[in-house]
Amino acid sequence: MNYKSENSGINRRFLLRGGAGLLFAGLLFRPKVVWAKEYLTPDQARKLIWGDKAFAAHPVTLTKPQMKSIKKASKTRVRNKKLNAFKSAENDWFLLDQVVGKHEFIDIGVGIDGLGKVKGIEILEYRETYGYEIANPKWRAQFTGRDSSEHLKLDKQVKNISGATLSCRHITDAINRLTHTWDQVLKPL
């Protein structure tokens, strides 16, 4: 039996099989959609945290023993030995860092005062498709005043955001790592 339409001359069975194949291929080979939001430049983040205080670039390269010590103290792996740091005359610091959200990087700026306490944290760029709620000022305020004397844990001292658990955890880990970096490396500089 041939299933050709009298008017069109198209084989319906072939059309249905071909259409199903194209639909299946479309589901398998979806284009990757990347969503990114740039909230602030590093200078804007520094001004939000520190106002008009002057900072000078003060890049720091961590040694292997320092990286190992920071990892042990913060319980967080140190991925990059180069620290993008800026220092004020009063020994306050502004640090630029990058953490992994779920799949993509999140750029952050962190202010640490001369006593090692977090002055503020700003999200510079968020590249994930969801979980952007970490940019909420109320959530970020949880880190203000924290230092290396307390190991921060998600769902303990830091509230989690549903749908952004990995981003929340990795930013919490970054604050632990950066406060211990201040304590062990930046404090005496």
C-alpha positions in Angstrom: 0.0 0.0 0.0 1.3 3.4 -0.9 0.3 6.3 1.5 0.6 9.1 -1.0 -1.9 11.9 -0.8 -3.7 12.3 -4.0 -2.9 16.1 -4.1 0.6 16.3 -2.7 2.4 13.2 -3.8 4.2 12.9 -0.4 4.6 9.6 1.4 3.1 10.2 4.9 5.0 7.4 6.6 8.3 8.8 5.3 7.3 12.3 6.4 6.4 11.1 9.9 9.6 9.1 10.3 11.7 12.0 9.1 9.9 14.5 11.3 10.3 12.3 14.4 14.0 12.0 13.6 14.5 15.7 13.2 12.6 16.3 16.5 14.8 13.7 18.3 18.0 15.3 16.8 16.8 18.7 17.9 16.4 17.4 21.5 19.9 15.8 21.5 21.8 18.7 19.9 20.3 21.7 21.5 22.4 24.8 21.3 24.0 25.8 24.6 22.5 29.0 25.9 24.9 31.0 28.0 23.4 33.7 30.2 25.7 36.2 31.9 25.0 39.3 33.9 27.7 41.8 34.6 26.7 43.7 37.8 29.8 45.8 38.5 33.3 46.6 37.3 36.0 46.0 39.9 36.3 49.8 40.5 32.6 50.1 41.1 32.7 47.2 43.6 35.7 48.7 45.4 33.9 52.0 45.7 30.7 50.3 47.0 32.7 48.6 49.7 35.3 51.2 50.6 34.0 54.5 49.3 36.7 56.9 48.0 39.5 55.3 49.9 42.7 55.0 47.8 44.0 51.6 46.9 47.1 50.5 45.0 47.6 47.3 43.1 49.4 44.8 45.3 49.5 41.5 43.4 50.5 38.5 45.5 51.9 35.2 44.4 51.4 32.4 47.0 54.1 29.8 47.6 53.3 26.1 47.6 53.6 26.0 51.5 51.3 29.0 51.8 48.7 27.4 49.5 48.9 24.2 51.5 48.5 26.0 54.8 45.6 28.1 53.6 43.9 24.9 52.3 44.4 23.2 55.6 43.1 26.1 57.6 40.1 27.0 55.4 39.2 23.5 54.3 39.1 24.9 50.8 41.4 24.2 47.9 43.4 27.1 46.6 43.0 27.0 42.8 45.1 30.0 41.9 48.5 31.0 43.3 48.2 34.5 42.0 46.0 36.8 44.1 44.6 39.9 42.5 44.9 42.2 45.5 44.7 45.9 46.2 46.0 47.5 49.4 45.2 50.8 51.1 47.6 52.8 53.3 45.6 51.7 56.4 46.3 48.0 55.5 42.8 47.4 54.2 42.4 45.1 51.2 40.3 44.7 48.2 40.5 41.2 46.6 39.2 40.1 43.3 38.4 36.4 43.1 36.6 33.9 40.9 34.7 30.9 42.1 32.7 28.2 40.2 29.0 28.4 40.6 27.5 25.2 39.3 29.2 25.2 35.9 30.4 28.7 35.2 32.6 31.2 37.0 31.3 33.9 39.3 33.6 37.0 39.7 33.5 38.6 43.1 35.2 41.5 44.9 35.8 41.2 48.7 36.9 43.9 51.1 38.9 42.8 54.2 39.8 45.5 56.8 43.0 45.8 58.7 41.7 43.5 61.4 40.9 40.7 58.9 37.2 41.2 59.0 35.1 41.1 55.8 33.9 44.6 55.1 31.8 43.6 52.1 31.4 41.3 49.2 30.1 42.3 45.7 29.2 40.1 42.8 30.9 41.4 39.7 29.7 38.9 37.0 27.4 36.0 37.3 27.4 33.5 34.3 24.9 30.8 35.5 21.4 30.5 34.1 19.9 30.5 37.6 20.9 31.2 41.1 21.5 34.9 40.6 19.8 35.6 43.9 23.3 35.5 45.5 23.6 39.1 44.3 20.9 40.0 46.8 22.5 42.5 49.3 20.7 40.8 52.3 22.3 37.4 51.4 25.8 38.9 50.9 25.5 40.9 54.2 25.8 37.5 56.1 29.6 37.7 55.4 30.1 41.2 56.8 32.2 41.2 60.0 33.3 37.6 59.5 37.0 36.6 59.9 39.2 33.5 60.0 38.4 32.8 63.6 35.2 31.1 62.5 34.9 28.4 59.8 31.7 29.4 57.9 29.4 26.6 56.8 26.4 26.7 54.5 23.1 26.1 56.4 24.9 26.8 59.7 26.3 30.4 59.8 25.3 31.1 56.1 21.8 30.7 54.9 21.4 28.8 51.6 19.3 29.9 48.6 17.2 27.2 47.0 18.3 26.8 43.4 21.7 28.4 44.1 23.2 25.9 46.5 26.5 25.4 44.7 27.0 29.1 44.2 26.2 29.7 47.9 28.6 27.0 49.0 31.4 28.1 46.7 31.2 31.8 47.7 31.1 30.7 51.4 34.3 28.6 50.7 35.9 31.6 49.0 35.3 33.8 52.0 36.8 31.1 54.3 39.8 30.9 51.9 40.3 34.7 51.6 40.0 35.4 55.3 42.7 32.7 56.0 44.8 34.1 53.1 44.6 37.5 54.9 45.5 36.0 58.2 48.5 34.0 56.9 49.8 36.0 54.0 48.4 39.6 53.7 48.3 40.6 57.4 52.1 41.1 57.7 52.4 42.9 54.3 
